[in-house]
Amino acid sequence: MKCAVLGAGAWGTALASLLADNGHQTTIWCLEPDVAEAITHSGANPRFLPGIELNSALTGTTDKAEALDGADAVVFAAPSHVLRDVASHARAWVAPGATAIVATKGIERGSFALMTDVVEQELRGHAVVALSGPSFATEVAQRHPTALVAASTSVEAAALTQTLFSAPHFRVYSHDDVIGVELGGALKNVMAVATGISDGLGLGFNARAALITRGLAEMMRLGTGMGAHPQTFAGLTGIGDLVLTCTGALSRNRQVGLEIGKGATLAEVLAGRETVAEGIVTTESAMALAERQGVDMPIVSAVHRVLFERQPARWALVELMSRELRGERD
């Protein structure tokens, strides 16, 4: 098939190379001319995915019309805060009947829309799939074993996504709980910031395990309140992605928390950083969404206070530990 990938960060590049590995004619749209040049002529993306050899058939371009021309499947891998603009600008060139596959994780600031909602609103009439799960871009690009989920209200679109991406080292499961899959992929980034802060403070493995477990409880609480199935959070896009992002050394969100736990300010952490840590934007959106839904999310609230209200990280963790005693089950 002919595929277009919009967004040439680490994740978009890894997915585009995988599609090319699978024999699909794939073009990736790049914001930066040097990235498009390197992908096309050097088979590499040293700016966002250094040290990785990409499929030589993959081509890069800075022209959306060229990337989208005749594409049967369009993969959206732009950061969450620009996804709507990217989808809106792409609308004119997306072929009728093309399937939109959303690999971005997050909750849109202000509207609280999930990423598939954003694309559905901008590409009316196209089947939309959420592609999510525990996956570091570098490991996918290195062809390490990985398992993801393709979630859609369209059985056919989910099956198409499975077929496009599945490879001996890359397994894709289908799912119909789009809300649960999307919220799991978005909220785990906030929990990764929290565990990074804890690790930066040197609070140990016990604290990390408690944050991961209670973080999962918060994710389920919000998810089920919005119509997600609780079992989804026991799967790849729930506990799977949560554990990876909270413990893996390659996690950008955990790294942000780690530096803040060691005493850096958010501005200092973000200074000069080209890659996006989605957990920062998602913390704001998740906090507002929880308030709107009337859902208690104390870990999200603590991370929000540290990132945006200048509360010292250690105080926030102390407040979490000193909350009113209660039963574990909601």
N, C-alpha and C positions, 0 to 999 in steps of 0.2 A: 504494500500500500504506500501511498504518498503521505508523509507526515510533516507537520510543522511544529516546532517547539518555540514558544515565545518566552524568552528569558534565558540568558546565557550565564547565569551564576553557576555555582558548583552543581546544584541539583538539576537545573535544566540541562546543563551540559552532560551530566552523567546519564540522564534519561535519553537525551538525543543520541548519544553514542550507543546506548543499548538498543535503541530502535534501529540504528544503522547496522549494528551487529546482527540483528534479526533479519536483515535483508530488505528493510523498508527504505525507500528513498526519502531521506530526512534532511530538512533544512532548519537551521536554528537562527532565530532573529536575535541580534545582539544590539544592545544600546551603544556599546563602545566599539568604534571602528577597529581598534587594535585587537580586540577579542575576535571579531569576525575574520580578520586577516589571519590570525594565528590558527584558528580552527580550520579554515579552508586550506591554507598553504603549509601549515606545520603539523596538523593533526594534534593540536594541543591547545589548552587554555591556561597559560601560565599565570594569568591574572587571578583567576578564581578557582582553578583546579590544578595547581602546580604539580609537576612530576608525573602526570598521568598521560599515557598514550591513548588517544582517541581513535575511533574507527576512521580510517582514511577516506571513506566515502562520505563522511559527514561534511556538509558545507555550512558556512556561516554567512550572514548578510545583515546589513543595517536597514534593509528595505522590507517592511512588513508585507507589502504587496507581493514581492518576490518570494518571500518565505511561505506565504499562504496560498499561492497560486496552485489551484487544483488539489489542495490537501484534503485527504479523506478524514484525517484525524488531526485536531489541533490541541496541543498540550500547553497549558498555561502554567508557567513556572516563575512568574514575576513575583516580587515581594508583595505582601498583602496590602500595603498602603498605596501601591500603584496599580493593583490588579484591575480595578474598574477602568482606569484610564487606558490601560493596555487593551482590555477587551473592547472598550468602546471604539478605540481607534482602529482595531482590527476588523470590526463588524463588516465594513464595506467589502472586504476581500475574502471573508470566510465563505467557502463554497456551500451551496444549498445541500443539506443532508450530511454535512460534516459533523462528526462527533467531537464534542468539546470535553477534554480530559483535564481536570483541575488538580495540579500537583502542589499548589500553594496551600499552606496551613495558616489559619488565622481567623480573626473575627474583625470585620471592618469597623473602624472607629466611627462613632456617631450613629450609623445605621444599625449596628450589631448584626449585620448580614454575614452569614457563613460564605465561604469562598465560592461554593457552587451556586449560591443564591445570587452573588454578584455577577457571575458569568451568565446565568440564566436570564437575569434582568437585561443584560446587554446584548445577548444573542438569542432573542426570542425564537422559539421553534426548533432549536437544536437540542438534541439529547446531551445531557451533561453528566459526567462521571467524576467522583472524587477518588483520587489515587493517593493512598496514605498508608502509613505503617512505619515500623522501626527500620530506619535506613539512613546511614551516613552516605553522603554523595561520593566521597572518596572510595569507600568500600564497594559501592555499586559499580563505579568506574573501573575498579580493579577486578571486577567479576567475582567478588566474594559472594557466598550464598546469602540470599536475602529473600524475605517473604513480605508481600504487601497485600493490600485489599483494594479492590475496585468496587465502589459503592454507587448505586444509581437506582432511581425509580424505574429505569428502563432495563429490563433483563437483557435485551439485545445489546445495548450500549456497554453494559458491564462485561458481557461475554466478549465483545469486540476488543475491549481494553485488555482482558486476559490474554487473548490471542496475540495482540500486538506486542506485549511486553514479555510474555513468558519465555523463559530460556532455561537451559540446564542449571544455571546458577541463580535464576530469578523466578520465583513462584508467585503467582497472583491468585488470590481467592476472590470470589464475588460476594457481594453483600447488598442488602436492600435498606439498611438503616443508615441513610445518608447523614442525618443529624448526629447520631452517635459517633460515626466514623469521623466526621468533621470536628466535632467538639473534642474528641479524644486527641486528635492531631494538633489542635490549637492549644488546649489547656495544659497539655503536658509540658509545653515550653515554659509556662509560668512556674510550674513545679520544679523544672530544671534550674531556673534562676534561684528558687528557694533552697534547693539542695546544694547548689554552688555556694550560696551565701553561708550555709551551715558548714560546709567543708572549708571555706575560707576562714571561718572563725575557729576551725580546729575542734568542732564539737563531736566528731567521731562517727563511727558507723551506725551506732544505735540511733542517733538523731537522724541520720540520713534515711534509715529504714522507716522510722516513724513518719518522716515527711512524705516519703513516697507512698506509704500506705494510706495515710490520712489525706494526702493529695488526691489519690484515686477516689476516696470517699466523696470529696468535694466535686470532682469531675462527674461522678455518677449522680450526685444530688442535683447538679444543674442540668445534666443531660436528661435524666428521667423527667425533670420538671418541664423540659421543653419537648418531650415526646419521644426521646430516644429509648431504645431497649436496654435495660441494665446489663444484659449478657454481653452486649457489644464491648463494654469496658473491660471485660475479662479476656478480650481477644487481642489481636495484633495491634490494632489502632488505639487500644486502651492501655492495659498493663504492659504490653510489649513495647510500644513506643515510649511509654513513661519510664520504664526501667532503663532503656537504652539512653534516652536523653538526660536522665538524672545521674547516670553513672559513667557514661562513655567519655573518654578523654577528648574525642573529636566534637563534642557538643558545644556549639557556640553559646547557647543559652546558659549552660552550666558554667562556662568560662566567664561570662559576664558576672554571674553571681559570685564566682570564686574571687574575682578581683575586687568586687564590692565588699565581700566578707573580709578581705585583707586590708581594707581601708580606703580604696579608691572611690571617688565619686562617679556617678553615672556619666557625667560629662567627660571625665578623664578616661573612662573605659571606652567611650564611643569615639574619642578623638582619633582621627586618622584611620578609623576602621571602615573598610569598603564593604565587607560582608554584613548582612543584616541578621540580627538576633531577634527573631519574631516574638519572643517572649516579652520584650519590652512593650511593644505596641499592644500585644494581646493582654497584658496585665491591665492596662487602662480599659480596654473594651470589656474584658471579663468582669472587672470590678463593677462597671456601670450596668452590665447585663445582669449580674447577680442581684444588684439592688433593684432593678426593674422587675425581676422574676420573684423577688422576696426570698432568695436562697442564701443561706449562711455559708460563706466561703472564707474562713479565717486565714488560711494560708495565702490566698490571693490578696486579701486585705493587708496582710503583713508585708508582702512583697511590694504592694502599691505604696505603703507608707515609707518603706526604705528607698524605693526608686524615685518617688515623686513628692514626698512630704518631708524628706530629709531626716527621718527617724533613724537613729543609729541601729545598725543591723542587729547587734546583740540585744538591744532593748526589745526589738520586734520578736525575736525568738523567745525571750523571757516571757513576754506577754502571751505568746502561744501556749507556753507550758503552764501558765498560771490561770488559764481560763477556767470558768466554773466546771466542776466535775459533772460527768454525764455518762450515760451508757454508750458503748461503742456503736451499736446499731442505731440507725436513724428511725 
